[in-house]
């Protein structure tokens, strides 16, 4: 006999008190935390519980009794369905408040730091069209909203009607929301995406079926630069040159400003491209991003951006982020600097003019090659780049070969630094450490391990991604003998 499913409760007139992890709002019911998407602190709402755990609930708003004064109307028609820009219904100044609060809370609660300077968060100069890279997914399993199912549900089985080109629905790997207008990347990003879908629909080209691993069109990546250069990368399942070339030629005829156009034939079951060949069809192999130098009057920096290059996705804020990191480092000109998780060497090249030498380390070999080319493009000769896992490369023999650094700058992935890296930093004993993080909770966790030997001096939160809960955190630590 099937056990009757327990009905989950509805809580009425609940006050939303905070904005929490993963962009969800926070309330408290019966001494238990409730996480609720798309609500705003100050709202009074009825909440339908969707998940019940020992220490917390998850729920969704089913009625709003009173709207917070922190609310604004979202500009995007896809808001609430699309997984991005979850805070678009919150005033920007309030978003900044909660991001700053999040960084401070992590350093105090996880890191147990009490005496440090938390500087006011640096807002983004642009709150829309700030990204230089987006990836869209072709799918024959389009997600239909309630409104679409109600108004024209009978049309969902028409040929091509189930095709979508857009973003995955959160938590559903097989469902894609068809996007009309996205406010994250400047034109012609939206126009290119719509043109590709229109062409594929007209020519009856199949969209990918992730459940059966069939269908021709898989993904498209669009990269842009501040100077207006455009790179398009089309990812397909099968190597059909005639179909690929016809599609790319059509795109170039509509958008002659495209600087670089690639394609990738990915026959794997997953979408990762690190092991795939990027085939240049027409145009330049790279686009270039420009960045002002740290010190006024010095030549601007030029960075190559290839199809697989990592570059901070908010170009304008990246320049400001690096400027703050260099200011925190207080460069004197005689430093040996280690740049951990250097990527394509953007930070290394940014500070190289103002130090004795920079040694950059990164796991990804193609990124290291890009780092060397970026240094060469900027006439920089005092950088060295080493490919290898940082936790394996950074050891006593490495210090013996390259010297112990005066300064370490580290910008690890969201998961933070491997504990072996933290131990190696303690062995190197640099005078200063500048730690840049896109996840202040793992940053705080790592800083705890340094606490006995280093003082946390100050922290600067930087908003790189408006309308999301994500925030960058830059901290300066000084060796205790130095700070005292």
C-alpha positions in Angstrom: 0.0 0.0 0.0 1.4 3.4 -1.0 2.1 5.7 1.9 0.0 8.9 1.8 2.2 11.9 1.0 2.4 14.3 3.9 1.0 17.7 3.0 3.5 20.5 3.5 2.2 23.5 5.5 1.3 27.0 4.5 2.5 29.9 6.7 0.5 33.1 6.6 1.6 36.7 7.0 5.3 35.9 7.4 7.7 38.9 7.5 10.8 38.6 5.3 13.7 39.7 7.4 16.9 39.2 5.3 18.4 38.2 2.0 20.4 35.0 2.2 22.4 32.4 0.3 21.9 31.8 -3.4 19.8 35.0 -3.7 16.9 33.7 -1.6 15.1 35.8 1.0 15.0 34.7 4.6 12.2 34.5 7.2 11.7 32.6 10.5 8.8 30.4 11.4 8.7 28.3 14.7 12.4 29.0 15.3 13.2 27.6 11.9 14.7 29.5 8.9 12.7 29.6 5.7 14.4 30.3 2.4 12.2 31.9 -0.2 13.1 32.9 -3.8 12.0 36.2 -5.3 10.8 37.7 -2.0 12.2 41.0 -0.6 13.2 41.9 3.0 10.2 43.8 4.4 7.6 41.9 2.5 4.7 40.3 4.4 3.7 37.1 2.6 2.0 33.8 2.7 4.4 31.0 2.1 3.8 27.5 0.7 6.5 25.2 2.1 8.1 23.1 -0.7 10.8 21.3 1.3 11.0 20.5 5.0 14.3 19.7 6.7 15.3 19.4 10.3 16.9 22.8 10.6 15.2 24.8 7.8 12.3 25.1 5.3 12.2 26.1 1.6 9.1 27.7 0.3 7.5 29.9 -2.3 5.4 33.0 -2.1 1.7 32.4 -2.8 0.3 35.7 -1.7 1.8 39.1 -0.8 -0.1 41.0 1.9 2.3 44.0 2.1 5.1 44.9 -0.3 8.5 46.1 1.0 9.6 49.6 0.3 12.8 48.0 -1.0 10.9 46.6 -4.0 11.0 47.9 -7.6 9.4 46.5 -10.8 11.8 44.1 -12.7 12.6 45.2 -16.2 12.9 41.7 -17.7 9.9 39.8 -18.9 11.5 36.5 -17.9 12.0 37.5 -14.3 10.8 34.9 -11.9 11.2 32.0 -14.4 14.8 32.5 -15.5 17.4 31.6 -12.9 19.5 34.8 -13.4 19.1 38.3 -11.9 17.1 37.1 -8.9 17.4 40.5 -7.2 16.1 42.5 -10.1 12.9 43.3 -8.1 15.1 44.9 -5.3 16.4 48.5 -5.4 20.0 48.6 -6.4 21.1 50.4 -3.2 19.4 47.7 -1.1 21.2 44.9 -3.2 24.5 46.6 -2.3 23.5 46.7 1.4 22.9 43.0 1.6 26.0 42.1 -0.4 28.2 44.1 2.0 26.4 42.6 4.9 27.0 39.1 3.5 30.8 39.7 3.2 31.0 41.2 6.7 28.9 38.4 8.3 31.2 35.7 6.7 34.4 37.3 8.0 33.0 37.7 11.5 31.0 34.5 11.8 33.1 32.0 9.9 36.5 33.8 10.1 35.9 35.0 13.7 37.6 38.3 12.8 36.6 41.3 14.9 39.1 44.1 14.2 39.4 45.0 10.6 38.2 47.8 8.3 35.2 46.9 6.1 35.1 49.4 3.4 31.9 50.5 1.6 31.0 48.2 -1.3 32.0 49.5 -4.7 28.9 49.7 -6.9 28.9 48.6 -10.6 29.0 51.5 -13.0 26.5 49.6 -15.2 23.6 47.6 -13.8 22.5 46.2 -17.2 24.4 45.0 -20.2 27.6 44.6 -18.2 28.6 41.0 -19.2 31.1 40.3 -21.9 30.2 36.7 -22.3 27.0 34.7 -22.4 26.3 31.1 -23.3 22.9 30.0 -24.7 21.5 26.4 -25.1 19.6 25.0 -28.0 16.9 22.5 -26.8 13.9 20.7 -28.1 12.5 20.6 -24.6 11.3 24.2 -24.1 10.0 25.2 -20.8 6.5 26.7 -21.1 5.3 29.2 -18.4 1.9 28.9 -16.8 0.7 31.8 -18.9 1.7 30.1 -22.1 0.2 26.8 -21.1 -3.1 28.5 -20.2 -3.4 30.8 -23.3 -2.0 28.6 -26.0 -1.3 25.2 -24.6 -2.9 23.5 -27.6 -0.1 24.9 -29.8 2.8 23.3 -27.9 3.0 20.3 -30.2 3.3 22.3 -33.4 6.5 21.6 -35.3 9.4 23.7 -33.8 7.1 25.0 -31.1 9.1 23.0 -28.5 12.4 24.4 -29.6 14.2 26.9 -27.3 17.3 29.0 -27.4 18.1 30.4 -24.0 18.9 29.4 -20.4 18.4 26.2 -18.4 15.6 26.4 -15.8 17.2 26.2 -12.3 17.4 22.6 -11.1 16.2 21.2 -14.4 19.0 20.0 -16.8 16.5 19.1 -19.5 14.4 22.2 -19.7 15.4 25.5 -21.4 13.6 28.8 -21.2 13.3 30.5 -24.6 14.7 34.0 -24.2 13.4 37.0 -26.1 15.4 39.9 -24.5 18.2 39.5 -22.0 19.6 42.6 -20.3 23.0 41.1 -19.4 25.0 41.7 -22.6 25.1 44.6 -25.0 23.8 44.3 -28.6 24.1 42.6 -30.9 23.9 39.7 -28.4 20.1 39.5 -28.4 19.9 40.0 -32.1 22.5 37.3 -32.9 20.6 34.8 -30.7 17.2 35.5 -32.3 18.7 35.4 -35.8 20.2 32.0 -35.1 16.9 30.6 -33.8 14.9 32.1 -36.8 17.3 30.6 -39.3 17.3 27.2 -37.6 13.5 27.2 -37.5 13.1 28.2 -41.1 15.6 25.5 -42.3 14.1 22.9 -39.9 17.5 22.3 -38.2 17.1 20.0 -35.2 17.8 21.4 -31.7 19.6 19.2 -29.2 17.7 16.6 -27.1 19.6 16.2 -23.9 17.7 13.1 -22.9 18.4 11.1 -26.0 21.7 12.9 -27.1 20.3 13.7 -30.5 19.8 16.9 -32.5 22.3 19.1 -34.3 22.5 22.5 -32.6 23.8 22.4 -29.0 25.0 25.8 -27.7 26.2 29.2 -28.8 28.7 31.5 -26.9 28.8 35.2 -27.6 31.8 37.3 -26.3 32.1 41.0 -26.7 34.6 43.6 -25.7 34.4 47.2 -24.5 35.8 48.3 -27.9 32.9 46.6 -29.6 34.6 43.5 -30.9 32.4 40.4 -31.2 33.2 36.6 -31.1 30.6 33.9 -31.8 31.2 30.2 -31.1 28.6 27.8 -32.4 28.6 24.3 -30.8 27.1 21.5 -32.8 26.8 17.7 -32.3 27.7 16.5 -35.7 30.5 17.4 -38.2 28.3 18.6 -41.1 30.4 21.3 -42.8 27.8 22.2 -45.4 25.1 23.0 -42.7 27.6 24.6 -40.4 29.1 26.9 -43.0 25.7 27.9 -44.4 24.5 28.9 -40.9 27.7 30.9 -40.1 27.7 32.6 -43.5 24.1 33.6 -42.9 25.1 35.1 -39.5 28.0 37.0 -41.0 25.8 38.4 -43.7 23.4 39.8 -41.1 26.2 40.9 -38.7 29.3 41.9 -40.6 30.7 43.5 -37.4 31.5 40.0 -36.0 35.2 40.0 -35.5 35.7 36.3 -34.9 33.6 33.2 -35.6 34.3 29.7 -34.5 32.6 26.3 -34.3 33.0 23.3 -32.2 31.8 19.7 -32.9 31.0 18.2 -29.5 29.9 14.6 -29.7 30.1 14.0 -26.0 27.1 13.7 -23.7 28.2 16.7 -21.6 28.6 20.3 -22.6 32.2 20.9 -21.3 34.5 22.2 -24.0 37.9 22.1 -22.3 38.9 19.0 -24.4 37.3 20.1 -27.6 38.8 21.7 -30.7 37.7 25.3 -31.4 37.8 25.7 -35.2 38.2 29.2 -36.5 35.8 29.6 -39.5 36.4 33.3 -40.4 37.9 36.4 -38.8 40.5 37.0 -36.2 41.6 34.2 -33.8 41.1 36.5 -30.8 39.3 39.7 -29.7 41.0 42.2 -27.5 39.9 43.7 -24.2 41.5 47.0 -23.1 42.1 48.1 -19.5 43.5 51.3 -18.1 46.9 51.0 -16.3 47.1 51.1 -12.5 48.9 54.5 -12.5 47.6 57.4 -14.5 49.7 58.2 -17.6 51.0 54.7 -18.2 50.0 52.9 -21.4 46.7 51.0 -21.2 46.8 47.2 -21.1 45.7 44.9 -23.9 44.4 41.4 -23.2 43.8 38.7 -25.8 40.5 36.9 -25.4 40.3 33.6 -27.2 37.3 31.2 -27.5 38.3 29.4 -24.3 40.0 32.2 -22.4 39.0 33.1 -18.9 38.4 36.9 -18.4 36.4 38.6 -15.8 32.9 38.8 -17.2 32.3 42.5 -16.2 35.2 44.2 -18.0 34.6 47.7 -16.4 34.5 46.4 -12.9 37.5 44.1 -13.5 39.7 47.1 -14.0 38.4 48.6 -10.8 38.8 45.3 -9.0 42.5 45.0 -10.0 43.1 48.7 -9.1 41.9 48.1 -5.6 44.1 44.9 -5.3 47.1 46.9 -6.4 46.3 49.7 -4.0 46.0 47.1 -1.1 49.4 45.7 -2.1 51.1 49.1 -1.8 53.7 48.2 -4.4 57.2 49.7 -3.9 58.9 48.3 -7.0 61.2 45.7 -5.5 58.7 42.9 -4.8 58.8 39.4 -5.9 55.1 38.6 -6.3 53.3 35.2 -6.7 50.0 35.4 -8.5 48.1 32.2 -7.6 45.4 30.9 -9.9 46.6 33.4 -12.4 44.3 32.3 -15.3 45.3 34.3 -18.4 47.6 36.5 -16.3 45.5 39.6 -16.2 46.5 40.5 -12.6 50.1 39.6 -13.3 50.3 41.8 -16.3 48.4 44.6 -14.5 51.0 44.9 -11.7 54.2 43.8 -13.5 55.3 47.3 -14.3 55.4 48.2 -10.6 57.2 45.2 -9.1 60.5 43.4 -9.6 59.0 40.1 -10.9 55.7 38.2 -11.0 55.4 34.4 -11.0 52.0 33.2 -12.0 50.6 29.7 -11.5 47.5 28.0 -12.9 46.2 24.6 -13.6 45.0 25.2 -17.1 47.8 25.0 -19.7 46.0 27.0 -22.4 45.4 29.7 -19.9 49.1 29.8 -19.2 49.9 30.2 -22.9 47.4 33.1 -23.0 49.1 34.6 -20.0 52.5 34.5 -21.8 51.0 36.0 -24.9 49.2 38.8 -22.9 52.5 39.7 -21.3 54.2 39.8 -24.7 51.4 41.9 -26.1 52.0 44.5 -23.4 55.8 44.5 -23.7 56.2 42.9 -20.2 59.3 40.9 -19.6 59.4 40.4 -15.8 56.7 37.7 -15.6 57.0 33.9 -15.5 54.1 31.5 -15.8 54.0 27.9 -14.6 51.3 25.4 -15.5 50.3 22.9 -12.8 47.9 22.4 -9.9 48.7 25.1 -7.3 48.6 22.7 -4.4 51.1 20.4 -6.1 53.4 23.1 -7.6 53.7 25.4 -4.5 56.3 23.7 -2.3 59.8 24.0 -0.8 61.5 23.1 -4.1 59.4 25.8 -5.9 60.5 28.4 -3.4 64.1 27.4 -3.8 63.9 27.7 -7.5 61.9 31.0 -7.8 62.5 32.6 -4.4 60.1 33.3 -1.5 57.7 36.1 -2.4 57.3 39.4 -0.5 53.7 39.5 -1.7 51.1 36.8 -2.7 48.0 37.7 -4.7 45.5 34.8 -4.9 42.2 34.7 -6.8 41.0 31.1 -6.5 37.7 29.5 -7.8 34.5 29.6 -5.7 35.6 26.5 -3.8 38.5 28.5 -2.3 42.1 27.4 -1.8 43.2 23.9 -1.2 44.5 23.5 2.4 47.9 22.6 1.0 48.1 26.0 -0.7 47.3 27.7 2.6 50.0 25.7 4.3 52.5 26.6 1.5 51.6 30.3 2.0 52.5 30.0 5.6 55.8 28.4 4.7 56.6 31.2 2.2 55.7 33.7 4.9 55.1 36.7 2.5 54.9 40.1 4.2 51.4 40.7 2.6 48.6 38.6 1.1 45.9 40.0 -1.1 43.1 37.5 -1.4 40.4 38.1 -4.1 37.3 35.9 -3.9 34.0 35.5 -5.5 32.8 33.5 -2.5 33.4 35.2 0.8 32.4 32.1 2.8 35.2 30.0 1.5 37.5 33.0 1.7 36.7 33.4 5.4 37.3 29.6 5.9 40.8 29.9 4.3 41.7 33.0 6.3 41.0 31.2 9.6 44.0 28.9 8.8 46.2 32.0 8.4 44.9 33.8 11.5 47.7 32.9 13.9 50.3 34.4 11.7 48.5 37.1 9.8 46.2 40.1 10.7 43.2 40.9 8.6 43.7 44.6 7.9 40.8 45.5 5.6 38.2 44.2 3.2 36.7 45.8 0.1 33.5 44.3 -1.4 33.1 44.9 -5.1 29.8 44.4 -7.0 30.6 42.6 -10.3 27.1 41.2 -10.9 24.2 43.6 -10.3 20.8 42.0 -9.7 22.4 38.8 -8.3 23.6 37.9 -4.8 27.2 37.4 -6.1 29.8 39.7 -4.7 33.6 39.9 -4.9 35.6 40.4 -1.8 39.2 41.7 -1.7 41.1 41.4 1.6 44.5 42.5 2.7 46.4 40.5 5.3 49.8 41.4 6.8 52.2 39.1 8.6 51.9 39.8 12.3 55.4 41.1 12.7 54.8 43.5 9.8 51.4 44.7 11.0 52.6 45.3 14.5 
